[in-house]
Amino acid sequence: MKTLLKEKNISLKLAKKIIFSLIIIIVFDFFLFPAPVLAIEINSIDEEMIEPVVEEPVIVKEFINNLPLNENRKALKITYRTVTAYNSEKNQCDDSPCVTANGFNVCEHGIEDTIAANWLKFGTQVRIPDLFGDRVFTVRDRMNERYDDRVDIWMADKTDAKKFGVKHVKIEILEP
């Protein structure tokens, strides 16, 4: 070994460090992190663990019975906005949670066709085709003034409103 070291101009101290490092790497690689144990066969994956990718609107199926039918009107304007959902709770509304800003009682009406939008006039009707297909919503409420470019959909059930979350989707403003 001394003749090999002299020919290559490697000191004995450096050679010992290299050999020691290689031993540490091998010990770590094969004993402390056994990669073959972590590998699994593709056939052994449980089919129930794999969730399918949903490419159709999920919301349409859940809320289809609570929305008014389309009247086949044309869109005057198409825009993309952030859409959220709310329900009639005092912590989300004012002292009269069922009554909207224009005096409409959503609880008595019971149909989820009301939206709040500060950038649209009361009575304006819109479609949200990516989420609700051809269903029509009417602007009957307002949001906090800091949300001047959003749409908030009224839902009867708090769980549904939370499940809805925040989405950025196409809004079609319909002709009167």
Helices and strands as residue ranges (DSSP letters): H 2-8, H 12-27, I 28-32, H 35-38, G 42-44, G 47-49, H 58-63, G 64-66, E 75-86, H 106-109, E 114-116, E 125-127, H 129-132, E 136-141, E 150-154, H 158-164, E 167-174
